Amino acid sequence: HKPKKSVRFCDNASLESVRLFLKSQMPKACRSDPVCPKHYTYRLRLPNWLLTSPRGSGSNNGRIGNAVRMETIQLENNSTTTTTTAATKTVTLTGSVQVANLAFEKHVVIRYTLDDWLTFKEIDADYQEPIAHSANTWDRFRFTIKIQAPCHNTHTTLYLAVHYTVAGREFWDNNDNKNYEVDVVPDVQLQLPNDELTFSSSDEDD
């Protein structure tokens, strides 16, 4: 003779809330791809620059022996977004270049690629100021590059080179034929609608 099975329930105070759904409805917790607001911030990784600062800017002030040299690059302060997707957002890079003051008329161009030189773009750098400590033998030019914001935990890599034309002569700074690598790395924070859980993620560690 087998004993009868019994089922015991917790008291009502311990029961979780119960919700009823129609067969055609799917609970939010079961949706495979819930839409959660995402807050993106960005940082730079500069693998082959001579000097890097802890704040994510690069500096090559130590380069010598050429009439043009890449100086710095950094992210603009507003390179953060809060959105459900970063696909329509842009991040802005600003940088500076030093050129030897060989003549009054100068033309400085930044050549860059986002696909490892399958294609490339060029932008003009604008004159900023003479470099005082050089006794006005060097000038500083500045440039701005806007790119689509990377998302989904994958970084975007740019390669840069500087082309300087002055007095019928041409000079390049391509980082000793390696070009300047700039990785734009996204850090994303997911915030669930009920504000009960936050999930942070970033690209691979430096």
N, C-alpha and C positions, 0 to 999 in steps of 0.2 A: 504494500500500500504506500503510494508516494504522497508526500505532503503537498497541500495545495500551494500554488505560487501566489504571492501577494505583491502588489505594487504600492509603494508609499510615495506620497508627494510632500514637497516642502510646504510649510505654512504660507498663506497668501502674501505675507509681508516680504517673503524672500523671492517671490516669483518675479522674473523680469517682465517688462511690458511686452504685450503680444499685439502684433498688427496683422490684419487680414489683407490679402492681395487677391485681385482677380487673376484668373489663369493667364490672361493676356499681359499682365503687368510683371515687371521684373524688379525686385528690390534693388535699391541703389548699391547696397553692399555686394551684390552679385554681378554688377556690370563689370565687364572685363577691362574697360578703358574709361574710367571716370574722368571727367574734366575738372581739374583742380587748378586754382590760380597758382602761377609760378613766379617767383621773384628771381631774376637773373642779375648777377654781378659778374664782372670780368676782370681778369688779371693778365699780365704779360709774362711770358717765359722766353728768355733770350739765350738760347744754348751756346751760341758762338760769338757773343760780344765780348770784348776785352774786359769790360767792367760792367757790373749790374748793381743797381741799388736795391735795398730791401723793399722799396715801395713799388717795384715793378717797372722802373724805367731803366733804359740802357744808356751807357755813356762810353764813348770811345775817344775821350780827350787825349789819351796817351798815344794815338796814332801819329806818326811823323813821316816825313820823306815824300809827301805828295802834296799837290796844290789843292786837293779837295779831300775832305774826310767827314764821314758821318759822325755826328756829335751825340745826339740823344734821341730817344723816342719814348713816348709814354701814352697812356690812355687818358682821354679827357675825363674830368670828374663826373660827368653826367652819364657815363657808360654803365648805367644800371636800368633795368626795365622790370615792370611787373605786368605780366600778361599770361594768357593761356598758351601762347606760342611766341617764340622769338623770331619766327621766320620773316616777319615784316619789319623787324627792328634793325637798326644799324649801330655799330660802335665806331668811335672816332679815334684815330691815332694822330698825334701831333709829334713832330720831330724837328730837329735842327741840324744844319750842315755848316761846316766851316770851309771857306774857300780863300785862297790866297788872292790878295788885292793886286792883280796883275794889270788891270785896266779898268776904266770906269764901267764900260758895258760888259755885263756878265749874264750868263744864262745857266741856271741850275735846274736839272730835271731829276726826279726820282722815278726810277723804273722798278716796277714790282709785279709779282706774279702770285696767283693763288692756286695754280695747278702745276707747279714745278716746271715753269717755263714753256708749257705747251702753248700758252698765250700770255700776254703781259699788257700792262697799262703804263702810261707815263703821265706824271703830273708835274707842273712847274712849282718850284720853290720860290718864295717871295723874299726879297731883301728885308732884313730886320734891322741890323745895326752894325757898326764897326766894332771889332773886338778891342776894347781899350788897352788891355795889357799887352797887346801885340804891336803897340805904337801905330795902330791903324794899317798894319800890313796884312791883316786878315779881316774878313767880313763874315757875318752870320746870316744865313738864310733859313726860313722856316717853311714847313710843308704840313699838309693835312691830308689824311687818307681815311675815307669812310668805306666800311665793308659791311656786308650782311652779318648780323650777330649770330655767332655759332650757338647751337642749342643741342639738346638731347645728349649732353655729357660728352660731346666730341669737340675738340679744339680745331681752330682754323690756323693754318700756317701760311705766312707770307715770306717771300724772299725779296730783298731790296738791294738796289745798287744805285750809286749816284753818278750822274754824268754832268760834267762842268765844261762849258765852252766859253773861252775868253780870248780875245785878240787873235782869232783864227786858229787857236790851239784847243785840243780836247784832252780832258783828264777824266779818269774813272776812279771811283773807290768801290770796289766790289768785294772788300774784305779778303784780299789776297786770293781771289778766284773762288771763294767759298760763298760769297754773297752773305747778306745779313739776314739771319733767320729770326722771325718774330712769330711766336705762338700766342694766339688769343684764346685764353682758356675760360670757359664758362663755369661758374658755380651757381647751382640752382637750388632753390628751396621750395618745396611743395607744401602748400597750406590747404588742408581739407576744409570744406565749407563750414563745418561745425566748430572749427578752431580747436578741435580736441587733439589733433596730432599734427606735428610738423616733421617733414622728412628733408634732410639736407644731403646734397650730393655734390661732388666735384670731380673733375677729371683726374687722371692718374697723378700721383705725387711727383714733385719735381725730382 
